[in-house]
Amino acid sequence: MTTAVRRSDRRISPIFLGIVAVMAVSGWAVWTGFAEQTGFAVFLFVTAAWIVSLCLHEYAHARTALHSGDISIGAKGYLTLNPLKYTHALLSIVLPVLFVIMGGIGLPGGAVYIERGRIRGRWKHSLISAAGPLTNVLFALVCTAPFWLHALDGVPVPFRLALAFLALLQVTAAILNFLPVPGLDGYGVIEPWLPYGVRRQVEPFAPFGLIAVFALLWIPEVNGAFFDAVDALLRGLGVSNFETYCGLDTYRFWQEWFGDANPVCAVGG
């Protein structure tokens, strides 16, 4: 039986490094104003940073599972940060990116496949589930650091708006992931502590949990309450509604082609 993860199983994927490179170059372009089309540079920067956060979310699940006893994680390629290695690449990467582009909301991704039978202890199971959304929380704190540290002097407006929108995505992803709904990480946190009979009854509904959450978000009252909570958290971190809204408006650079861009949020390009 394999008792250790091979070095090759931990080698960072060139695909992930490529995404990080796109994030770095586009971030530099936004900061310096090098790009002629500022909105397109913001789009590349936020999208690449969002994919990086999704990879780190899944990596956190995998790494915590490895240290909790699931030594099969390495052979599955989860420790390489390669988005193509995840069990649900469509759910983990493609759909979250599409939701960002279409709706400006951080969609929780699909979790990596973990052999739970190898893990002993309810606390370990809960921690594995919590590790992913905690990564989004950390990412949100990093994105908002210039705001709550009052260190925005010298930060270009386009970069500031990009960080605000990226923080919005991280906060929405963290909140949605922590909901105690079957199929989401929040339920995975509490599941080990539920009676066996309850878990068996709830298990068939897990594939539909995320669908149910987004169906509820279509209800205006629920949607309003959700984004009120998101806005309150961001305000507590020093990010205003204006900054997140204009960050989303700048991200959707294609609106300029159809004359739908808000002139109040124009940042050049």
N, C-alpha and C positions, 0 to 999 in steps of 0.2 A: 504494500500500500504506500502511495506517495505521502510523505510526511513534510515536505517543504515545497515552496513555490520556486520554480526555476527562475533564473535571472531573466531569461528571454520572456517569461510570462509577465514580468514587471516592466519591460522596456516600453517607454512611451511611444505611442503610434505616430508615424509621420503624418497621418491624417489629422490627428489632434494638433500636432505642432504647426501644420499648415493653417488650421483654423486660428490658432493663437497668433500666427504671423499676420493673417488678414486683420485680426482685431487690433494688433499693434500698429500696423501701417495705416489703417483707416482711422484709428484713434489719433495718430500723429497728424494725419491730413485734416481732421476736424479741429484739432488744437491749433495748428499753424495757419489754417485757412488755405492750405496748399491746393485743395481740390476746387475746381471751378464750380462744381455743383456740390454745395455744402450738404444739401439734403441727402444726396446719394452717399456721401461719405458717412453721414450719421447713420443711414440705413445699414451700410456694411459694418460699421463699428458695433452698433447695438445688436444686430443679428448674430455676428460672430461671437460677441461677448455672451449673448444668450445661449448659444450652442455650447460654449465653453462651460457655462454654469450648469447646463443639462448634463454634460459629461462628468463634471465634478459631483453632481448630485448622485448619479449612478455609481460613480467610483466610491463615494462615501458609503453607500449601501454595501458594495462589494468588499471594500477594505475592512469594514466593521465585521462583516460576516466571516472573513478570513481569520481575523483575530479571535472570533468567537467559536471557531471550530470547523467551519466549512472550508476545507483545504482544496475543494474542487474548483474554487473560484478562479485560481490562476490559470488552469487549463482552458477555461472558457474565454479567456482574453479580456475579462472585465478590468483587470488592473493596468491595461495598456492605454486606457482612456479613449480607445477607438470606438466612435459611435456606431460603427457597423457591426461591432461584436455584441451589442446588447440584444437580449432576447426579443424585445419589441422595438426594433429600430424605428418602425413607423410611429408607434406611440411615444417613444422616448425622444425622437428628434424631429421627424418630418411634421407631424401634427402640431407639436408645440410651436414650431417656427411659423407654420401657416396661420395659427391662431394669433400670433404676434402681428403678422402682416395684415391680417384681415380685421382683427378685433382689438388688438392692443392689450391682451390679457395673457398672463403667464399660466399656460396650461401645464398641469402636472404630467410628467412623463411616465412611461411604464417601467416598473422595477426590473432589476436584473433577476435572473432565476437563481434562487438560493436553495440549497438542499437543507431544509430546516431540520430534517431528521438527524443531521450531524451535530446540531447545536443543543446544548443542555443549559437550562436556566431561563426562566421567563424574562428576567431583566435583559439578558443578551438579545432575545428576540425583539423586545421593545426597542432596545438601543439601535439595532440594525434598521428597523423601520424609521426611527427618528433621525438617523444620521443624514439621510437625503435632504429633507426639508430644513434641517439645521444648517446645511450648506447654503441653502437659499437665504436663510437669515443672515449668515455671515457675509454673503455676497452683497446683500442689501446694506449692511452696515458699512462695508467698504465703499460702495457707490455713494452713500450719503455722507461719508466722513467729511468731505470738504464743507458740507452744509452745517452739520451739527458741531463741527470744530471752528466754524466761522472763518474758514480759510479760503474764501472764494475770490479774494483779491488776486487779480492776475489770471484767473481762469476764464478763458474765452466763452462768450455766451453760448455758441453752438455746442461746445463740449459740456458745459453746465446743463443744458437742456437734455443732451444725450444721457448724461448720468441720471438725471431726474426720471426720465422715462425708463431707463434700465432698472432703476430702483423700484419703480412701480411694478415692473414685471416680476422682480424677485419677491416683493411683498405679496402680490396676488398669488404667486406660486406657493409661497410658504403657507399662507392662510388656507388655500384650497387643499394642499397636501396634508395639513394637520387636521382637517375635518375628520371626525370619527365615522366615516362612511365606508362600508365594505368596498375593497378595491383600492382605497387610498391609504397613504402611509399612516394617517392618524388612526385608522382602524387597526392597522398592523401594530401600533403601539399598545393599544388596549386589548387586542385579541388574546394574547397569552394569559390574561387575567380573567377571561370570561369562562363560564362553565362550558364543558365539552358539548352539551346539548345545544346551547345557544350558538356556538361556533358552527356546528353541523347545520343548523337551520339557516344561518346567515350565509354560509359559503356559496350557495347557488346564485346569490345576488351580487357577488363580487364583480363579475364582468360588466355589470350595468351601473355600478356606483358612480363612475365619472359621468356617464351619460345623464343620470338622474340629477347630478349637481348642476350641470350646464343647462338642463331643462328648467330647473328652478331659477337659474340666473336670468332666464328669459322673462320671468315674472317681474314687472317693473318695481314692485315694492321690495322684493328680495334683492334685485339688482341694486336698487338705491341704497339699501341697508348695507350691502356688501361693500360698495365703493365708498360709502360714508366711513366705514371702518378702515378701509385702505387709506383714504385721505387723512383720517385722524392720525394713523400711525406715521404716515409720511410727514405730516405737519410736526409731529413730535420729534422727528429726525431733522427738522429744519427745511423740508422741501415743500414748497407751496403748490396749490392746485394749478396755478398759472404755469409754473415750470413744468409740471408733468404733462399738462395739456399741450403746451407748446412743444414739448419734447416729442409727443406723439405726432403732432402736426408736422414737425420738421422731419421726423422719421418717414412719414408718408410723402416722400418727395414727388411722387407721381401726381399728387393732387394739383401741383402747379400746372401740369399739362392740360388739366380740365378747368382751371380757374377756380378750384375749390379751396385753395390754401387760404388760411386766415392771415390777412396782412399784418395783424397785430403781432403774430409770431414770426414774421419774416426775419431771417438771420443772414440773408445774403445768398448769392449763388442762384 
